[in-house]
Structure formats: structure tokens, C-alpha cells
């Protein structure tokens, strides 16, 4: 019964995550959802800005604190170890759902591209960003990253083993292609509102901080990471130099 419950819990957490991910595309892009980032403003500017910054801070704290090894060690004394990743995924999704629900548009236009070719290119970059995010997770094992592999192994009565160390595809070009995808997704828009700009600036700042925290943990956990870090750039590819086959596992996610 316990194995079944943990398995079903993990599947439910993943379902919540995937629905949240799909909603996030519409929320940022402004289509297909009842309330997007740039819905009409219904709150005074100072209050709206304070609420939005608080929501972003809440997500950043949850996402980073729960990803730290010291928190994981303490947390798995409370919940089954096999369910730790699924719980992290669930609570990250809940933090985003609260953000979507309580977000307050600010109004105002920073730029607006009217040229049709320019709009198509920006929408293509937006789509590329979300696709790169999703593809990057599959390259490093999507199901391990979001907890399904862990609950499936415990259901089968098999011990969890870390994934092999590797550098698939874009991980040989930059260390964090998933974050590169987020940058495209958040910044590529033909209409940049003040709301969108605040969101993009704050999430960019958070990502740059999160990379430092994540890489510190990776250096402690993976001896190979130091060489990989020396040879492969963080976010911007180098035309004259590529990875020499140094491998990495679960690089480029905020949840290590």
C-alpha cells in the first residue's frame, strides 16, 4: 500500500507540474489563459509592484531553499526519500499557481514591434525558449528531474541510483541551456510592457544568483564538474571553443 501511495503521489505531483508549465506559457505569452501577465491593471501601481515582487520572492525562496542539500537531508527525515523530489516539484508548482492567481498587471509599454517580420521572429524566439527548456529536461532525464523515476523505482522495490555523468547536446555548448531557454521565453516578446519587464528583470536576476548556488553544490557533489566548468561557458557559447567531452549530470536546473 505504501508503494502504491508514493507512486500515485508522484504521478499527481507531476500532473500538477505539467499543467502549471503549460499555463505558464500562456501566462507569459498572453494567450489561452483567463488571466495573463498583461491583463488590465486593477490595482494602484505601488501596491501592484509590491505584490508582484513579493510573489517572485516567495517562489525564489521556495525554489532555492528546498534545493539545497542541507534542507533535503532534514526534509527526508519527515517524508519518504523517494517522494522528496515529487514534493519539491509540487511545492514549486503551488508557488507558481499562487503567482498566477495573485499577479497584478502594472500597465505601460516599454516597446512595441509593429513590423510583421520582427514580430514573427520574436514569437519564434519565444517558442524556441520554451522548447529548449523542455528539451533540456529530457536530455538530462526529465522523469528523474521531476520525481517520477524516484517513485517508480521505490514501487519496483529497487534502490535509487544517480544518473550517469554526461553532456548531451547543448550541454556541450553551454553549461545551462535550460536557463538560456528561460531567457528567450521571458525576454522575446513583440510587446514589452512594464509588467513584463519587471518580471523578466527579476527572474533574470534570480537565475543568475541560482546558478552560483547550484554550481557550488555541483562542485561539492561532482568532482568532474570543475573541469567541465573550466571548459564550457555558463550561458553564452564560445565560437572558438567547445566542450572536450567532459560530462555533467542534471546541470542547468534550479532544483539541484
N, C-alpha and C positions, 0 to 999 in steps of 0.2 A: 504493500500500500504506500509506504514512504517513497519508494522508487517511482511509482506512478504519479504521486502528488508533485514530486520535484520535477518530473518530466513535463507534466501538464502546466505547472507554474512557469517553467522556462519557455514553453511554447506560447503561453499567454503573454508573457513579458515581451517576447519577440514580436508578436502580433501588434501589441501596443506601440512598440518602437516603429515598426514598418508603416503603420497608419500615420504616426506622427511625422515620419520622414516625408511621406507623400504630401501631407498637409503643409509641411514647411516649404515645399517647392511652390505651392500656390500662395502661401502667405508672403513669401519674399517676392515672388513674381507678380503678384496681384491678379490672380485668375483662379477660378474654380473653387473658391472657398468663401464662406459667408462673411468673414472679416479678414482683410489683408493688412499688411503693414501700412499701406497708404489709404486706408478707409478715411472718410470725412472726419475732421477733428471735432471732438465733442467735449474737450476739457481745456482749461486755460493752459497756455504754453509752459509756465513754470511747473505746474502740477503734473502735466503730461510728461515733461522731461524727467522729473524726479521719479515718477512711477516707472518709466521705461528703464532708467539707469538702475533702479532697484531690482527690476526683473532680470536684467542682464547680469547683475552682480550675484543674484541668487543662483542662476544657472551656472555661472563661472565657479562659485564656491562649491556647489554640489559636485560639479563635474571634476574639479581638480582635487578636492579633499578626499573624495571616495576613491580616487585613482591611485592615491599614494600607498606604497607597500605597508607602512605602519598602520594605516587605517584598515587595510584589508586583513592584516593579521588580527587586529582587535575585532573586526566585524565578523570574521568567520568563527569566532567563539560564540556568537549569537545565532547565526544562521548556518545551514549546511554549506560546506565549502563548494559543493557542486552548484549551489544556487547563488553564489556571490556575484558572478558576472551578470546573471539574469536580473538580479536585484539592482545592480548598478544601472543596467540598461533601462529597467522600469523607472527608476527614480530620475534618471536623466530625461526620459520621455515626459514624466509628470512635470518636471521643471519647465520643459518647453511648452507643454499644454497650458500651464499657468501663464506663461509669457504670451502665448497666442490669445488667450482669453482676456487678459488684463491690459494688453498693449494699448497705448494711447497715441494715435497719429498726431504729428506736430504741424503738418501743413508746410507750405512753402516749396519752391522749386529752385534747385541748385543748377541743374542743366536739363535741357530737353532737346533731344536729337530729332529733327524733322526729316532729314534725308533718309529716304527709304532704304538705300543700301547700308547706311550706317546703322539703322535700326535692326535690319536683318543680321548684320554682323554681331551686334551686341546681344541680340536674342540667341544667336548661335553660341556665343561665348558663355552665356548664362546656362544654356543646355549642356554645353561641354563641361562646365564646372560641376554640375550635379552628376553627370555621367562619370566623371573622373572620381568623384567622391565614392560612388557606389562600386565602380570597377576596382578601385584601390582596396576596398574592404575585401572583395573576393580574392584578389591576388595574395593577400596575407591571411586568408581563411576567414571569410565572412561569418561562418557559423561559430567559430571559436571566439571571434571578436564580440559577438552579441549573445554568447552564453548557451547556444543550442548544443554545441559539441560537448560541453561540460555535463549538461543534464542528460544527454543521450548516453554518454559513457557510464555515468552512475546508474542509469536504468539498465544498462547491459552488465553491470557489475564489474566494469573494467576501470583500472586506475587512470586518472588524468595524466597525460604526459605532454610537456610543452612541445610546440611545433618545431620542426627543423628550421635551422637558421638559413635564410635565403634572401636573395634580392630579385624578385620578379619584376619584369617590365620596367615601368617608370621609376621603381626604387633604385635602379642603376643610374638614373639621371639626376634625381634629387632625393634627399632623404625623406621628405614629407610630401609626396604627391597628393595625399588626401587633403592636406591643408591648402595646397595650391588650388585644388578643386573648390574648396570653400571660398577662396579669394575671388575666383571667377564668378561663383554663384552669387556672392554678396555685392560685388562691385560692377558687374556687367549689366547695365540697365540703360535703356534709351531715355528714361525719365528719372533723374536722381532728385528725390525730394529731400527736404531737411530730415524727415523721419528716417528715410533710407540711409542718408549719410551718417547720422548718429549711430544707427545700427551697424553699418559697415565699419565705421571707425572703432567702435567699442569691441566688436567681435575680432577685428584685426589685432587690436592691442592685446586682447585676451589670448589669441592664438600664439602670438609671439612670446608671451610670458609662459604659456603652457608648453611650448616647445622646449624652453630652458628646463622646466621642471621634469618633463618627460625624458629628455636626453640625460639628465643627471641620474634618473632611475635606470635607464638603459645602460649607462656606463657602469653602474654598480652591478647590474644583473648579467650583462653580456660582455665578456672580455673582447669579443670580436668587434664590438661597436666602436671602440676607439679608432681602429684603423679605418673602418667604414666612414666614420665621421671626418677623418682627415682627407679621404679621397673623393667623397661625394658631397656636393654643395647642399645646403639646407633646403632652399626653395627655388633658386634661380639656376637653371642649367648652365654649365660652362661649356662653351663650344669646343674648346681645345683639349678637354679632359673628360673622361668618363670613368665610371667605376671599373675596377680591375677584378670584379667577381667577388669582392668582399660581400658577405651576406648579412641580412638582418631579418629579424622576426618581429612582426607587429610594430613596425615603425610608421610614424605619421598618423597616429590616432591620439586623441586626448585622453584616452582611457587606459593607460598602461599602468 
